[in-house]
Amino acid sequence: MTLNYLEQLAIGIIGAALLLGLIRMLIGPSAPDRVISADTMSVTVTAALTLVAAAFGSDLYLDVALVYGALSFVGVVAIARVIEGGKA
C-alpha cells in the first residue's frame, strides 16, 4: 500500500493536530481548557480513523470511528457537567 501526496499530507496534519492538542492538555491553565483539548483530540482521532478506512478500503474502520466518536462525545459531556458542578 502506497500513500499518495495528499494522504501523506493529511497524516502530517492529523499528527500535528494531535501534538498541539496534547501540548494544550498538558499546559492548559484550567480544567475547561483541558476538556476542550481532549474533545479536539477525540475529533482528530475520529478523522484519523476515517483516513485509515479510506487508505485500507475497509468499512470496518468507519464503524469503529462512529462508535468512538459517539463514546467520546458522551464522555466529554459528562466531564464538562462534572466541572460545571452538576451531576453526570
Long-range contacts (C-beta under 8 A, 24 or more apart in sequence): 1-55, 1-56, 3-55, 7-51, 7-54, 7-55, 10-51, 11-48, 11-51, 14-44, 14-47, 14-48, 14-51, 17-41, 17-44, 18-44, 18-45, 18-48, 31-83, 32-80, 32-83, 35-76, 35-79, 35-80, 35-83, 38-76, 38-79, 39-72, 39-76, 42-68, 42-69, 42-72, 42-73, 42-75, 42-76, 43-69, 43-72, 45-72, 46-72
